[in-house]
């Protein structure tokens, strides 16, 4: 028996075990109020410690922090389902979505505001599963090298993008300073039509910072190839850390925040995974 043939059943058993334990924990949380209360108190205590330990870490709305935690839990689900019941990424994500929504409904029914909780859970789960599908697709994509065309295109675009990052990062004042009242009014209008109240200005800024660094991770992978995808993620961390350090030292009107480093790096990781999928798709297309 080869090493690969021995490893596959072990991975399947591990994935099934994790899923069973996860389902049991969710059902227990929904069924026994004291478990939910204890878990909620422990989660808030951890968030409080993290907020006190870092400069601007997790300074976003409490509900958004909880939504991020739910999203983080949902991300590995498609990969776990695909390992537990070997199938393709689309079906694995679909099964993960079905199970997540059912369990999320059970949890929502046990809360004082089931409808609002359900909406929040659905949003967080959908984001997590979309990222989980991306992770699974990247795991199954061939680690393709960068092509002359991808290097050429990425080289031109990353120059323009880099200038934009420098302008946004080292401007004397936040780039959205003039639009702040308009943003607040837009958020108020969004809340009136059903957007959860926890998606406030801090959550919007965090999400925008994630999206802003997605191109960096993608472009770096298109330059260096899928095998070194981690370089794209590392680039996001290094660039963001340099910007925040520069703001803290040279720009008193700007507020350097560890939240920005976290969001920027997350965006770069997402972009790097997209790059892996894109290069893998290009290899398959050329093969056909």
C-alpha positions as CSV (number, residue, x, y, z in Angstrom):
1,X,0.0,0.0,0.0
2,X,1.4,3.4,-1.0
3,X,1.7,6.4,1.4
4,X,-1.0,8.2,-0.6
5,X,-3.5,5.3,-0.3
6,X,-2.9,5.2,3.4
7,X,-3.3,8.9,3.8
8,X,-6.6,9.3,2.0
9,X,-8.8,7.1,4.4
10,X,-7.1,8.9,7.4
11,X,-8.1,12.3,5.9
12,X,-11.6,11.1,5.3
13,X,-12.0,9.8,8.8
14,X,-10.5,13.1,10.2
15,X,-12.9,15.2,8.2
16,X,-15.9,13.2,9.2
17,X,-14.9,13.3,12.9
18,X,-14.5,17.1,12.7
19,X,-17.9,17.5,11.1
20,X,-19.6,15.2,13.6
21,X,-18.1,17.1,16.6
22,X,-19.0,20.4,15.0
23,X,-22.7,19.4,14.5
24,X,-22.8,18.0,18.0
25,X,-21.5,21.3,19.4
26,X,-24.0,23.4,17.5
27,X,-26.9,21.2,18.5
28,X,-25.8,21.3,22.1
29,X,-25.5,25.0,22.0
30,X,-29.0,25.4,20.5
31,X,-30.5,22.9,23.0
32,X,-28.9,23.9,26.2
33,X,-29.0,27.6,27.1
34,X,-26.2,27.5,29.6
35,X,-23.8,26.2,27.0
36,X,-24.7,29.1,24.7
37,X,-24.4,31.6,27.6
38,X,-21.0,30.2,28.6
39,X,-19.7,30.2,25.1
40,X,-20.9,33.7,24.5
41,X,-19.3,35.0,27.7
42,X,-16.0,33.2,26.8
43,X,-16.1,34.7,23.3
44,X,-16.6,38.2,24.6
45,X,-13.8,37.8,27.1
46,X,-11.4,36.7,24.4
47,X,-12.5,39.7,22.2
48,X,-11.9,42.1,25.2
49,X,-8.5,40.7,25.8
50,X,-7.5,41.1,22.1
51,X,-8.8,44.6,22.0
52,X,-6.8,45.5,25.1
53,X,-3.6,43.8,23.7
54,X,-3.3,45.6,20.4
55,X,-3.5,49.1,18.9
56,X,-6.9,49.3,17.2
57,X,-7.3,45.5,17.1
58,X,-11.0,44.4,16.7
59,X,-12.2,48.0,17.2
60,X,-15.1,47.3,14.8
61,X,-18.7,46.7,15.9
62,X,-19.3,43.8,18.3
63,X,-21.8,42.2,15.9
64,X,-19.3,42.4,13.1
65,X,-16.7,40.6,15.2
66,X,-19.2,37.8,15.8
67,X,-20.1,37.7,12.1
68,X,-16.3,37.4,11.3
69,X,-16.1,34.5,13.8
70,X,-19.0,32.7,12.1
71,X,-17.4,33.3,8.7
72,X,-14.1,31.9,9.9
73,X,-15.9,28.7,11.1
74,X,-17.7,28.4,7.8
75,X,-14.6,28.7,5.6
76,X,-13.2,25.2,6.1
77,X,-16.6,23.5,5.7
78,X,-16.5,22.9,1.9
79,X,-13.0,21.3,2.2
80,X,-14.1,19.1,5.1
81,X,-17.3,18.0,3.3
82,X,-15.2,17.3,0.1
83,X,-12.9,15.1,2.2
84,X,-15.6,13.4,4.1
85,X,-17.7,12.6,1.1
86,X,-15.4,12.8,-2.0
87,X,-17.1,15.2,-4.4
88,X,-16.5,18.3,-6.5
89,X,-16.2,21.8,-5.0
90,X,-19.6,22.9,-6.1
91,X,-21.5,20.0,-4.5
92,X,-19.3,20.1,-1.4
93,X,-20.1,23.8,-1.0
94,X,-23.8,23.1,-1.6
95,X,-23.9,20.4,1.1
96,X,-22.0,22.6,3.5
97,X,-24.5,25.4,2.8
98,X,-27.5,23.2,3.5
99,X,-26.1,21.9,6.8
100,X,-25.0,25.4,7.9
101,X,-28.4,27.0,7.2
102,X,-30.2,24.2,9.0
103,X,-27.9,24.5,12.1
104,X,-28.0,28.3,11.9
105,X,-31.8,28.2,11.9
106,X,-31.7,26.0,15.1
107,X,-29.4,28.5,16.8
108,X,-31.5,31.5,15.7
109,X,-34.7,30.1,17.1
110,X,-33.1,30.0,20.5
111,X,-32.3,33.7,20.5
112,X,-34.6,36.6,21.6
113,X,-34.6,38.0,18.0
114,X,-34.6,34.9,15.8
115,X,-35.3,36.8,12.5
116,X,-32.5,39.3,12.9
117,X,-30.1,36.6,14.1
118,X,-31.1,34.4,11.1
119,X,-30.3,37.3,8.7
120,X,-26.9,37.9,10.3
121,X,-26.0,34.2,10.4
122,X,-27.0,33.8,6.7
123,X,-24.8,36.7,5.7
124,X,-21.8,35.5,7.7
125,X,-22.3,31.9,6.5
126,X,-22.6,32.9,2.8
127,X,-19.4,34.9,2.9
128,X,-17.6,32.1,4.7
129,X,-18.8,29.4,2.3
130,X,-17.8,31.6,-0.7
131,X,-14.3,31.9,0.7
132,X,-14.4,28.2,1.5
133,X,-15.2,27.3,-2.1
134,X,-12.2,29.5,-3.1
135,X,-9.9,27.7,-0.7
136,X,-11.1,24.3,-2.0
137,X,-10.8,25.3,-5.6
138,X,-7.2,26.6,-4.9
139,X,-6.4,23.3,-3.1
140,X,-7.5,21.3,-6.2
141,X,-6.0,23.6,-8.8
142,X,-2.6,22.6,-10.3
143,X,0.3,24.7,-9.0
144,X,0.9,26.3,-12.3
145,X,3.8,28.6,-13.0
146,X,3.4,32.2,-14.1
147,X,3.3,32.6,-17.9
148,X,5.0,35.3,-19.9
149,X,1.6,36.9,-20.5
150,X,0.6,36.8,-16.8
151,X,3.9,38.4,-15.8
152,X,3.6,41.0,-18.5
153,X,0.1,42.0,-17.6
154,X,0.7,41.8,-13.8
155,X,3.9,43.8,-14.1
156,X,2.1,46.8,-15.8
157,X,-1.0,46.6,-13.5
158,X,0.9,46.3,-10.3
159,X,2.9,49.5,-11.1
160,X,-0.4,51.5,-11.4
161,X,-1.9,49.7,-8.4
162,X,1.2,50.4,-6.3
163,X,0.9,54.1,-6.9
164,X,-2.7,54.0,-5.8
165,X,-1.8,52.1,-2.6
166,X,0.8,54.8,-1.8
167,X,-1.6,57.6,-2.4
168,X,-4.3,56.0,-0.3
169,X,-1.9,54.9,2.5
170,X,0.1,58.1,2.9
171,X,-2.4,60.8,2.1
172,X,-2.4,63.5,4.8
173,X,-6.0,62.6,5.8
174,X,-8.2,59.6,5.3
175,X,-9.4,59.4,1.7
176,X,-13.0,59.1,2.7
177,X,-12.9,62.1,5.1
178,X,-15.0,64.3,2.8
179,X,-17.5,61.6,2.1
180,X,-18.0,60.5,5.8
181,X,-21.4,62.2,6.2
182,X,-22.6,60.7,3.0
183,X,-21.4,57.2,4.0
184,X,-23.2,57.5,7.3
185,X,-26.5,58.5,5.6
186,X,-26.1,55.6,3.2
187,X,-25.5,53.1,6.0
188,X,-28.6,54.5,7.8
189,X,-30.6,53.9,4.7
190,X,-29.2,50.4,4.3
191,X,-30.1,49.5,7.9
192,X,-33.7,50.7,7.2
193,X,-34.0,48.2,4.4
194,X,-32.7,45.2,6.3
195,X,-28.9,45.4,6.4
196,X,-27.9,44.3,10.0
197,X,-27.2,47.1,12.4
198,X,-23.8,45.7,13.2
199,X,-22.6,46.6,9.7
200,X,-21.6,50.2,10.5
201,X,-18.8,52.5,9.5
202,X,-16.1,50.3,11.1
203,X,-17.4,47.2,9.4
204,X,-17.6,49.0,6.1
205,X,-14.0,50.3,6.4
206,X,-12.7,46.9,7.4
207,X,-14.4,45.2,4.4
208,X,-13.2,47.9,2.0
209,X,-9.6,47.4,3.3
210,X,-10.0,43.6,2.6
211,X,-11.2,44.3,-1.0
212,X,-8.5,46.9,-1.5
213,X,-5.7,44.4,-1.1
214,X,-7.2,41.5,-3.1
215,X,-5.5,42.8,-6.3
216,X,-2.1,42.8,-4.6
217,X,-2.2,39.1,-3.7
218,X,-3.6,38.2,-7.2
219,X,-1.0,40.3,-9.1
220,X,1.9,38.9,-7.0
221,X,0.8,35.3,-7.8
222,X,0.5,36.1,-11.5
223,X,4.1,37.3,-11.3
224,X,5.7,34.5,-9.2
225,X,3.4,31.5,-10.0
226,X,0.9,29.4,-7.9
227,X,3.6,27.4,-6.2
228,X,4.7,30.5,-4.3
229,X,1.2,31.8,-3.5
230,X,2.3,32.5,0.0
231,X,4.4,35.4,-1.4
232,X,1.2,37.2,-2.3
233,X,-0.1,36.8,1.2
234,X,3.2,37.9,2.7
235,X,3.3,40.9,0.4
236,X,0.0,42.1,1.8
237,X,1.3,41.7,5.4
238,X,4.5,43.6,4.7
239,X,3.0,46.4,2.6
240,X,0.2,46.9,5.2
241,X,2.6,46.9,8.1
242,X,4.9,49.4,6.4
243,X,1.9,51.7,5.7
244,X,0.6,51.6,9.2
245,X,4.1,52.2,10.6
246,X,4.5,55.1,8.3
247,X,1.2,56.6,9.4
248,X,2.1,56.2,13.1
249,X,5.5,57.9,12.7
250,X,4.9,60.5,10.0
251,X,1.1,61.2,9.7
252,X,-0.4,62.4,13.0
253,X,-3.8,63.0,11.3
254,X,-3.9,59.3,10.4
255,X,-4.7,56.5,12.9
256,X,-2.5,53.4,12.5
257,X,-4.5,50.3,13.3
258,X,-3.8,46.6,13.6
259,X,-7.3,46.1,12.2
260,X,-6.0,47.5,8.9
261,X,-3.1,45.1,8.9
262,X,-5.5,42.2,9.6
263,X,-8.0,43.3,6.9
264,X,-5.3,44.1,4.3
265,X,-3.5,40.8,4.8
266,X,-6.8,38.9,4.6
267,X,-7.5,40.6,1.3
268,X,-4.0,39.7,0.0
269,X,-4.6,36.0,1.0
270,X,-7.9,36.0,-0.9
271,X,-6.2,37.5,-3.9
272,X,-3.4,35.0,-3.8
273,X,-6.0,32.1,-3.8
274,X,-7.7,33.7,-6.7
275,X,-4.4,33.8,-8.5
276,X,-3.8,30.1,-7.9
277,X,-7.3,29.3,-9.4
278,X,-6.7,31.6,-12.4
279,X,-3.4,30.1,-13.3
280,X,-4.8,26.6,-12.8
281,X,-7.7,27.4,-15.1
282,X,-5.3,28.8,-17.7
283,X,-3.3,25.5,-17.6
284,X,-6.4,23.4,-18.0
285,X,-7.6,25.6,-20.9
286,X,-4.3,25.3,-22.7
287,X,-4.4,21.5,-22.2
288,X,-7.8,21.3,-23.9
